Amino acid sequence: MSKNTKAVRTVATVCQCGKTFQREIRRGRPQIWCDACMTIPFAKRITAPVVTEAKVHTDSEGVERIANQWDDKDAIRPQIEANVAEVNMTWPVTRARMIKAGYDSFAIGDALRIALTEAYKAAGA
């Protein structure tokens, strides 16, 4: 029988307490706690505070809110929402007129898509 003699591969990882340690690369659940934290009971382990730098946007009414870093349209999001709400408010009347005029459901759906696209474009998106 041959023995598996592969070298152990490791990667630098940051523990929840903030210390950097080397953990083995393997399948399954990776080790997330350093050796010092592993000796402490789970409920008593201390986690380092997560430091995030939040950007703040001030809207047209002077109200400050935290910016969403994952939303590339965050600066104009309130205007987009207002434009879409306006389309949604007027849409039932427009839809009823289109049905009365004899449009099929595909044409009505396309008209809504076009109206929403125009609402996005009007906001600068």
Helices and strands as residue ranges (DSSP letters): E 10-14, E 20-24, H 35-38, G 42-44, E 56-58, E 64-66, G 74-76, H 77-101, H 105-122
